[in-house]
């Protein structure tokens, strides 16, 4: 098993981050704050910024950060990744799932430092505080380049699932607005132009107003 000084479950970290007791809640009774922290960690994993690990039957291993298909039957054998995607698509957070998936202290601290996030209290003593004020040199957001990278990474993840999503609709998606910080930019064209740069079918989209959205995934949900 993992040493507790270096590894904690997503369930425990999310509750600690929110100042709540992980033993006193279930998937049905989670607060919005705990849900947000779970989603942040899952998105960090999907963006390949944080590694996840599992422990079962006395063994432990790292969860691959990409789909693994068995082409004979065309099945994604990275079952834990599939469960995570289904969880955030349905907004259902099963305690057994998230209490069995672990994050490493060093990964979380590195990710928090890179994205100007305050670490969970259990690990804050490891961090040297820095000024993270949102200055705007030359009229730009202090972390505009970082937000651009976030939005593009999220868009590419969603396009892997549904390539038909139009950039205009992608820019208004929950994931882009909340986890890519799209809500920080009043000019919607800013975010739309960022993600258009990585649009997999950019050259073949028709000009003009995009059609009404009819996609396999609900962009109003966290995923």
N, C-alpha and C positions, 0 to 999 in steps of 0.2 A: 504493500500500500504506500501512499504518498506521505511524506513527513508534513505534519500540520503547519510547521513553521514556514514552509515554502508553497504548499498547495491548499486550496480551499475550494469547495464546490461552488458552482455558479449560484445555487440557491442561497448558500451561506453568505457569499460576498454581496449579493444583491440586497439581502436583508441588512447586513452590517452597514452597507453604503447608505441605507435609508434609515438607520437607527432603530431597526426593529428586530424582534426575536424570531429567528427562523423556525423554531420549534412550535410557534404559536399561530402559524398560518398554514393554509393549504392552497392548492391551485385555484380553488373557487373563491377564496377570501383574500387574495393578494391585493395590496394597495396599489394605486396607480404609480407611486414612486418606485416600488419594488419591480413592477412590470417594466418600467422604463429602464431600470438598470439591467435587468435580464436582457432586454432587447438590445441595449448598447453593447453588451458583451457578445451576443450572438452575431450582431452586425460586424463587430471587430473581427470575429472569427471568419465570417464570410468574406471580409475584405483582406484576409490573410495577415492581420495585424496582431492577433492573439492566437496562441495554440490552445487546443482543448485536449483533455486526456480522460480516459475512462478506466475504471477498475472493476473487474468482475471475477468472481471465483478465485480470488487470490492473485490475479494477474492484472497488470496495468499496461496501457499502450496509448500512443498518441493518435487522435482521430484525424484522418486525412482531411485536408482543407479543400478537396475538390471531389466531384462525383467520380465513382469508380464503376464502370459498366462491364458486366459479364456479357460479351456480345453474342454468345450462343443463345441466350434467352433474353438479351437486351434488358437486363435488370441492373439497377444501381445497387451495388453491394455495400456502399457506404451508408449503412442503414441508420446510423446515428445522425448523420447530416440530413438524411431524409426526414427523420423525426423532428429535428430542429426546424427545418423549413416548414413542415406541416404545422408545427406548434405556433410559429409566429404568423403563419398565414391565417390560422383559425383563431388566434389570440387566446389559445388555451395553454396554460402553463402547468404541466404535470410535475408535482413535487418529486416523484420517483425519477423522472428524467433528469431534471436539473440538479437534483441532489446527488446524482451519480456521475456528473461531468465536472471535471476540475480545471481550474485555471492556476497558473503559476504566478507567484508574487512578482518575480522579475518582469514577466510579460505585462502584467497589469500596470506596474509602475512605469515601464518604458512607454506603453501606449498612452497612459494618462499624461506623462510629461510631453509627449509629442503632440497631443491634441488639447493641451491646456485644460485638462480635467483634474478636479480634486480627487485624489485617490480615496479608497474606502478607509475609514478611521483605523481599522486594524493594521494597516500598512503605512499610515501617514508619517510615522516617525522616521521612515526611510528616505523621505523626500526633503530636499532643500527648496524652500519656497522661492518663487521668482515672481516678478511683476507681470501679470497677465492682463493688464488693462487693455481695452480695445481701442488703441490709438489708431489714427487714420493718416499715415504719412501720404502726402501727395493726393489726399482725397480718397484713398483706398482703405478698405477694412484692413485692420492689422493682420488678420489671419485669412485674407482673401485667397491666397494661393493654397492654403491648407483646405479651405472650404471647397475650392474648385476640385482638388484631388478627391475629397470625400464624395462630392456629388457625382463625379465621373466613375468612381469605383462602385457606388451604389447603382448607378444607371447600367453599368456593364453587367452587374449581377442580375438585375431585373431583365435586361435584354437577353441574357442567357436562357431565361425561362420563357420570355415572350418577346421575340424580335420585332413584332408589329407595333409595339407601343410608340406612339408619336412623341417626339421631344417636348412638345407643348403640354401633353398630358403627363409625361414623366416629370416635368418641372413642378407640377402641382401635386405630385404623389406625396403621401404621408412620409415615406422613408426619406425622400429628398428634403422635404421641408423640416423635418424634425432631426434626422440624424446626419444630414448633409448641411444643416444650418441654412437651408434655402429661405426660411422665414426671415432671416436677417437682411435680405436684399429686397427692397421695395420694387425695384425694376425686375420684373419676371424675365425679361429678355437676357439679363445677365446669366442667370442659372441655365436658361434654355440654350444659350449659345455655348456654355461650357459643355453640357452633355451632348449637344449636337456634334461636337468634335469627335466623339467616340461612338456615334450612331452606326451600328453595323450595316444598315441599308440606307445610309445617307444619300447616296447618289441616285437611288431609285424611288425616293418618296416624291409624291406629286406636290407641286407648289400650291399655295393658297391655304385656306382654312382646313384644318385637319378634320376627318370624319368623326362622328360621335364614337366615343370609346366603347369597344366591345371585346374585352380581353379575357384571357383565361384567369388572370389574377386581379384582385380588387385593389386598385391603387389607393383607395381610401384607408385601407388597413395598413398596419406596420410593415407588412410585406405582401 
